[in-house]
Amino acid sequence: MKSKDQGGVVMKALPVIGMLAVLSGSIVFAHENATGVVKERMESMERFEELIERVFAMMHGELGYDADAVRRAATEIRDGAGRHMTALFPEGSGGSPSEARAEIWRDFDQFEDYAFMLASWSNELAENASGKPSGALPKRWEDAEMGPGMMQGGGMMRQGGPVFAAWHVAATCNACHSDFRKED
């Protein structure tokens, strides 16, 4: 028998579940219309999102912390970043259904910086996954922002460890999306 409190949690979660179903349906629709390199990069970015969400959930205690799972997630992101990521954005591959803004090709050097920064920070996360996850981390990965010096490999936390690296992985994704991804 459910307690009164458990029923309330379920009722509160229903609107969120419904919204996620609608959003995932629109993502699936966009991906169905995508082909070739556009589809490949959409699927890659969606996979990165799944991985970093799982890492954040572990660091917040919503899932049990598993250093090996964090290491595997970070390694997968690292391997898909850098040169691999930039290759998914050849000139002329914009336009619907792509979510890439034309600025990506006008400032490809900046995009490359983000791609290689993502590889570097995800590598650091893989290397530090066995460390104790301590320190402040936004609840949602989408809320991690670049701080002073982060583009140069520093940052406001400057403490190291898996939380520090996870923050930077998420902040790099968010900075790149802010500069180069169309708003939903």
Contacts in CASP RR format, 6 or more apart in sequence:
PFRMAT RR
TARGET T0000
AUTHOR 0000-0000-0000
METHOD contacts of the structure
MODEL  1
MKSKDQGGVVMKALPVIGMLAVLSGSIVFAHENATGVVKERMESMERFEE
LIERVFAMMHGELGYDADAVRRAATEIRDGAGRHMTALFPEGSGGSPSEA
RAEIWRDFDQFEDYAFMLASWSNELAENASGKPSGALPKRWEDAEMGPGM
MQGGGMMRQGGPVFAAWHVAATCNACHSDFRKED
2 10 0 8 1.000
27 46 0 8 1.000
30 42 0 8 1.000
30 97 0 8 1.000
30 99 0 8 1.000
31 39 0 8 1.000
31 42 0 8 1.000
31 43 0 8 1.000
31 46 0 8 1.000
31 97 0 8 1.000
33 96 0 8 1.000
33 97 0 8 1.000
34 42 0 8 1.000
34 97 0 8 1.000
34 98 0 8 1.000
37 88 0 8 1.000
37 89 0 8 1.000
37 90 0 8 1.000
37 93 0 8 1.000
38 93 0 8 1.000
38 94 0 8 1.000
38 97 0 8 1.000
38 98 0 8 1.000
40 88 0 8 1.000
41 85 0 8 1.000
41 88 0 8 1.000
41 89 0 8 1.000
41 100 0 8 1.000
42 97 0 8 1.000
42 98 0 8 1.000
42 99 0 8 1.000
44 80 0 8 1.000
44 85 0 8 1.000
44 88 0 8 1.000
47 76 0 8 1.000
48 77 0 8 1.000
48 80 0 8 1.000
48 173 0 8 1.000
49 141 0 8 1.000
51 73 0 8 1.000
51 74 0 8 1.000
51 76 0 8 1.000
51 77 0 8 1.000
52 73 0 8 1.000
52 77 0 8 1.000
52 141 0 8 1.000
52 166 0 8 1.000
52 169 0 8 1.000
52 170 0 8 1.000
52 173 0 8 1.000
53 141 0 8 1.000
54 63 0 8 1.000
54 69 0 8 1.000
54 73 0 8 1.000
55 70 0 8 1.000
55 73 0 8 1.000
55 74 0 8 1.000
55 125 0 8 1.000
55 141 0 8 1.000
55 166 0 8 1.000
55 169 0 8 1.000
56 137 0 8 1.000
56 138 0 8 1.000
56 139 0 8 1.000
56 140 0 8 1.000
56 141 0 8 1.000
56 166 0 8 1.000
56 170 0 8 1.000
57 63 0 8 1.000
58 64 0 8 1.000
58 65 0 8 1.000
58 66 0 8 1.000
58 69 0 8 1.000
58 70 0 8 1.000
58 133 0 8 1.000
59 65 0 8 1.000
59 133 0 8 1.000
59 137 0 8 1.000
59 162 0 8 1.000
59 163 0 8 1.000
59 166 0 8 1.000
60 137 0 8 1.000
60 139 0 8 1.000
65 133 0 8 1.000
67 129 0 8 1.000
67 130 0 8 1.000
67 131 0 8 1.000
67 162 0 8 1.000
68 129 0 8 1.000
70 125 0 8 1.000
70 126 0 8 1.000
70 129 0 8 1.000
70 162 0 8 1.000
70 166 0 8 1.000
71 126 0 8 1.000
71 129 0 8 1.000
71 130 0 8 1.000
74 122 0 8 1.000
74 123 0 8 1.000
74 125 0 8 1.000
74 126 0 8 1.000
74 129 0 8 1.000
74 165 0 8 1.000
74 169 0 8 1.000
75 122 0 8 1.000
75 126 0 8 1.000
77 118 0 8 1.000
77 122 0 8 1.000
77 125 0 8 1.000
77 169 0 8 1.000
78 118 0 8 1.000
78 119 0 8 1.000
78 122 0 8 1.000
78 123 0 8 1.000
78 126 0 8 1.000
80 119 0 8 1.000
81 115 0 8 1.000
81 116 0 8 1.000
81 118 0 8 1.000
81 119 0 8 1.000
81 122 0 8 1.000
82 112 0 8 1.000
82 115 0 8 1.000
82 116 0 8 1.000
82 118 0 8 1.000
82 119 0 8 1.000
83 115 0 8 1.000
85 115 0 8 1.000
85 118 0 8 1.000
85 119 0 8 1.000
86 108 0 8 1.000
86 111 0 8 1.000
86 112 0 8 1.000
86 115 0 8 1.000
89 100 0 8 1.000
89 104 0 8 1.000
89 105 0 8 1.000
89 108 0 8 1.000
89 111 0 8 1.000
91 105 0 8 1.000
92 105 0 8 1.000
93 100 0 8 1.000
94 100 0 8 1.000
94 102 0 8 1.000
99 181 0 8 1.000
99 182 0 8 1.000
100 180 0 8 1.000
100 181 0 8 1.000
100 182 0 8 1.000
101 180 0 8 1.000
101 181 0 8 1.000
101 182 0 8 1.000
103 179 0 8 1.000
103 180 0 8 1.000
104 111 0 8 1.000
104 180 0 8 1.000
107 179 0 8 1.000
110 179 0 8 1.000
111 176 0 8 1.000
111 179 0 8 1.000
111 180 0 8 1.000
113 151 0 8 1.000
114 172 0 8 1.000
114 175 0 8 1.000
114 176 0 8 1.000
114 179 0 8 1.000
114 180 0 8 1.000
115 176 0 8 1.000
117 151 0 8 1.000
117 153 0 8 1.000
117 168 0 8 1.000
117 172 0 8 1.000
118 169 0 8 1.000
118 172 0 8 1.000
118 173 0 8 1.000
118 176 0 8 1.000
120 153 0 8 1.000
121 165 0 8 1.000
121 168 0 8 1.000
121 169 0 8 1.000
121 172 0 8 1.000
122 165 0 8 1.000
122 169 0 8 1.000
124 165 0 8 1.000
124 168 0 8 1.000
125 162 0 8 1.000
125 165 0 8 1.000
125 166 0 8 1.000
125 168 0 8 1.000
125 169 0 8 1.000
127 165 0 8 1.000
128 160 0 8 1.000
128 161 0 8 1.000
128 162 0 8 1.000
128 164 0 8 1.000
128 165 0 8 1.000
129 162 0 8 1.000
131 161 0 8 1.000
131 162 0 8 1.000
132 161 0 8 1.000
132 162 0 8 1.000
133 161 0 8 1.000
133 162 0 8 1.000
133 163 0 8 1.000
134 163 0 8 1.000
135 157 0 8 1.000
135 159 0 8 1.000
135 163 0 8 1.000
135 164 0 8 1.000
136 157 0 8 1.000
136 163 0 8 1.000
137 144 0 8 1.000
137 163 0 8 1.000
137 166 0 8 1.000
137 167 0 8 1.000
138 144 0 8 1.000
138 167 0 8 1.000
138 170 0 8 1.000
141 166 0 8 1.000
141 170 0 8 1.000
141 173 0 8 1.000
141 174 0 8 1.000
142 170 0 8 1.000
142 174 0 8 1.000
144 167 0 8 1.000
144 168 0 8 1.000
144 170 0 8 1.000
144 171 0 8 1.000
144 174 0 8 1.000
145 171 0 8 1.000
145 174 0 8 1.000
145 175 0 8 1.000
146 171 0 8 1.000
146 172 0 8 1.000
146 174 0 8 1.000
146 175 0 8 1.000
147 155 0 8 1.000
147 156 0 8 1.000
147 171 0 8 1.000
148 155 0 8 1.000
148 156 0 8 1.000
149 155 0 8 1.000
150 156 0 8 1.000
150 168 0 8 1.000
150 171 0 8 1.000
150 172 0 8 1.000
153 168 0 8 1.000
155 168 0 8 1.000
157 163 0 8 1.000
157 164 0 8 1.000
157 167 0 8 1.000
158 164 0 8 1.000
END
